Amino acid sequence: MRKVSCVILCASAMSSSIIVDALRKAAPKVDVDLAVSCYASLRYRTFDFGSVDIVVLAPQVKGQLSDIKKFAAEKGHPDVPFMVIPMREFGLAKGDAIMKMILEILDK
């Protein structure tokens, strides 16, 4: 079983909790042991980017992507991959599709 650790950054870490639940249901279907949590994107300066395999952003905070990537690089984690969840998949809580996208990015 593959282990994957990710964090979802969103506006207030409330709506993304639905995505966390959807991903937890989707992960075993693709033989993934998933550790996932969510945080408000404004707290990114307190987050340890070295503790995750991928950083996932909710669509409502995609405008912060470059700032967050720059901060992660400055803190010594320039190679941590980032992904923005497409609006449709986020709104419909399509855990299977989001999990597939995460794995595709990690396999690059």
Secondary structure as the mmCIF struct_conf table of DSSP 4:
data_model
#
loop_
_struct_conf.conf_type_id
_struct_conf.id
_struct_conf.beg_label_comp_id
_struct_conf.beg_label_asym_id
_struct_conf.beg_label_seq_id
_struct_conf.end_label_comp_id
_struct_conf.end_label_asym_id
_struct_conf.end_label_seq_id
STRN STRN1 ARG A 2 CYS A 10
BEND BEND1 ALA A 11 MET A 14
TURN_TY1_P TURN_TY1_P1 SER A 15 SER A 15
HELX_RH_AL_P HELX_RH_AL_P1 SER A 16 ALA A 26
HELX_RH_3T_P HELX_RH_3T_P1 ALA A 27 VAL A 30
TURN_TY1_P TURN_TY1_P2 ASP A 31 ASP A 31
STRN STRN2 VAL A 32 ALA A 40
HELX_RH_3T_P HELX_RH_3T_P2 SER A 41 THR A 46
BEND BEND2 PHE A 47 PHE A 47
HELX_RH_3T_P HELX_RH_3T_P3 PHE A 49 SER A 51
BEND BEND3 ASP A 53 ASP A 53
STRN STRN3 ILE A 54 LEU A 57
HELX_RH_3T_P HELX_RH_3T_P4 PRO A 59 GLN A 64
HELX_RH_AL_P HELX_RH_AL_P2 LEU A 65 GLU A 74
TURN_TY1_P TURN_TY1_P3 LYS A 75 GLY A 76
TURN_TY1_P TURN_TY1_P4 PRO A 78 ASP A 79
STRN STRN4 PHE A 82 VAL A 84
HELX_LH_PP_P HELX_LH_PP_P1 ILE A 85 PRO A 86
HELX_RH_AL_P HELX_RH_AL_P3 MET A 87 GLY A 91
TURN_TY1_P TURN_TY1_P5 LEU A 92 ALA A 93
HELX_RH_AL_P HELX_RH_AL_P4 GLY A 95 LEU A 106
TURN_TY1_P TURN_TY1_P6 ASP A 107 ASP A 107
#
